[in-house]
């Protein structure tokens, strides 16, 4: 399967996970996340199931544990304006070239 085909497959899986938040995540958006390890195997999955609970990325990274290092996170959405206020959301940056480092989180100013 081509790289774009692999990416598409994981993003579609993340979209299916996002729908698990239907009816519970509101007013936040439904979000899904799939974490793939260095070898290309799915290491963790997560969704934002309920407003006020952990977000999809947090759940997927927790499920993946150390296997997330050097992997790729496929996320359907990383931020929201649900309450109309700007927020800072810590988001560990994971791709094939970076290793998450608690000293250097990526901050999204939403």
C-alpha positions in Angstrom: 0.0 0.0 0.0 1.3 3.5 -0.8 2.2 6.0 1.9 -0.9 8.1 1.0 -3.0 4.9 1.2 -1.6 4.1 4.7 -2.3 7.7 5.8 -5.8 7.6 4.4 -6.5 4.3 6.2 -5.4 5.6 9.6 -7.2 8.9 9.2 -10.4 7.1 8.3 -9.9 5.0 11.4 -9.5 8.2 13.5 -12.7 9.5 11.9 -14.6 6.4 13.0 -13.2 6.8 16.5 -14.3 10.4 16.6 -17.9 9.3 16.1 -17.8 7.5 19.5 -18.0 11.0 21.0 -21.4 11.7 19.4 -23.8 12.8 22.0 -21.2 13.1 24.8 -18.4 15.4 23.6 -20.7 18.4 22.9 -20.1 21.3 23.0 -16.6 20.2 22.1 -16.0 18.6 18.7 -15.9 14.9 18.2 -12.2 14.0 17.8 -10.4 10.7 17.1 -6.7 9.8 17.2 -4.7 6.8 16.0 -1.0 6.5 17.1 1.1 4.3 14.8 4.5 3.1 16.1 7.8 3.2 14.1 7.1 -0.1 12.4 3.7 1.1 11.1 1.6 -0.9 13.6 -1.3 0.8 15.4 0.0 1.4 19.0 -2.9 3.3 20.5 -6.4 4.6 19.7 -8.5 7.3 21.4 -11.5 9.5 21.2 -12.9 12.5 23.0 -15.9 10.7 24.6 -17.3 13.3 27.0 -17.0 17.0 27.5 -14.7 17.6 30.4 -12.8 14.3 30.0 -9.5 13.6 28.3 -9.1 14.4 24.7 -8.5 11.9 21.9 -4.8 12.6 21.7 -4.3 12.1 25.4 -6.2 8.8 25.4 -4.4 7.5 22.3 -0.9 8.4 23.6 -1.7 6.8 27.0 -2.8 3.6 25.2 0.3 3.6 23.1 2.7 4.3 25.9 6.4 4.0 24.9 5.5 2.7 21.5 4.4 6.3 20.6 8.1 7.4 20.6 9.1 8.0 17.0 5.7 7.1 15.7 3.0 9.1 14.0 -0.3 10.5 15.4 -3.3 10.8 13.1 -5.8 13.2 14.6 -9.0 14.4 13.1 -9.0 17.7 14.9 -6.6 19.2 17.5 -8.4 22.2 18.9 -11.8 23.9 19.3 -13.4 27.2 20.1 -16.3 25.5 21.8 -16.8 28.2 24.5 -15.7 31.1 22.3 -12.5 31.8 24.3 -8.9 31.3 23.1 -7.1 28.5 25.0 -3.6 27.1 25.1 -3.6 23.3 24.6 -0.4 21.2 25.1 0.0 18.8 22.2 3.1 16.5 22.1 4.5 16.6 18.6 5.0 13.1 17.2 6.2 12.2 13.7 8.8 10.0 12.2 11.6 12.5 12.9 10.8 13.8 16.4 10.6 12.2 19.8 8.1 13.7 22.3 10.0 15.6 25.0 8.2 16.9 28.1 10.6 19.9 28.1 9.5 21.0 24.6 5.8 20.7 24.1 4.2 22.2 21.1 1.5 24.8 22.1 -1.4 25.6 19.9 -2.9 29.0 20.6 -6.5 28.4 19.7 
